Amino acid sequence: MKSNNSEIIYNLFNTLNKEKIICAYHGDFNYKVVNGLLESTKKDLSHPEHNIFSAKKTYNVLVECLENIHKHSTKNNETTEGIFILSNPSTGFNITVGNLIHNDYVEILKSKIDTVNKLSRDQLKENYRKIILKTEISPKGGAGLGITDIALKSGAKLNYNFHEYDETSKFFTLSIHIKNK
C-alpha cells in the first residue's frame, strides 16, 4: 500500500522533470539560506549544457530576486518565508519567486512593476541612474533599485500576481524569463 507522501513525492519528481526544474526551495529566506542557494545555483548554471551568457544573466537576476525576498517579505512567525523555482525550458531560463507581502505595500509594488514594464531599455537605464544618484540606503538595506535592476538584467517584462492569503497579507509571485542568446 502506498502512503500519501509516496504519491506526493512521485508526482513532484515527475513535475520537476517535466518542467525542467533546476532548483526549487521553499522555506525561510535568511542570509545563510540565500547565500547557500546562490552558491548551489551558480554551480548548476555553470553546467556546459547551459548557454553561458543566459546563465550569467539568470544568476544576476536571481541574486536580486532572492535578496528581495530576504529583505522585503512579511515575516511569518519570525521567518521570511518564501519560495523560488528555477527552470530551464528550451527557450532559456525561468525564475519564479513568491513571498508574503503586507497589504499596505501591494499598490506600491504594483505601481513600480507596471511603471518599469512600460519603459524601454534606455529609459530603464536612465531610471536606474536617477535612483542611484538621489536615493539613500533604506533601513532594510535597499535603494529602491530591485525591480528596475531585475528588468534591466533580464531584458524582459516582469510578470506578477497577488493572491489572497489572510486579512493583512497577500502572496506575491514574480516570474522572469531570460531568453537564450
Secondary structure, 3 states (H helix, E strand, C coil): CCCHHHHHHHHHHHHHHHCCEEEEEEEECCHHHHHHHHHHHHHHHCCCCCCHHHHHHHHHHHHHHHHHHHHHCCCECCECEEEEEEECCCCEEEEEEEEEEEHHHHHHHHHHHHHHHHCCHHHHHHHHHHHHHHCCCCCCCCCCCHHHHHHHHHCCCCEEEEEECCCCEEEEEEEEEEECC
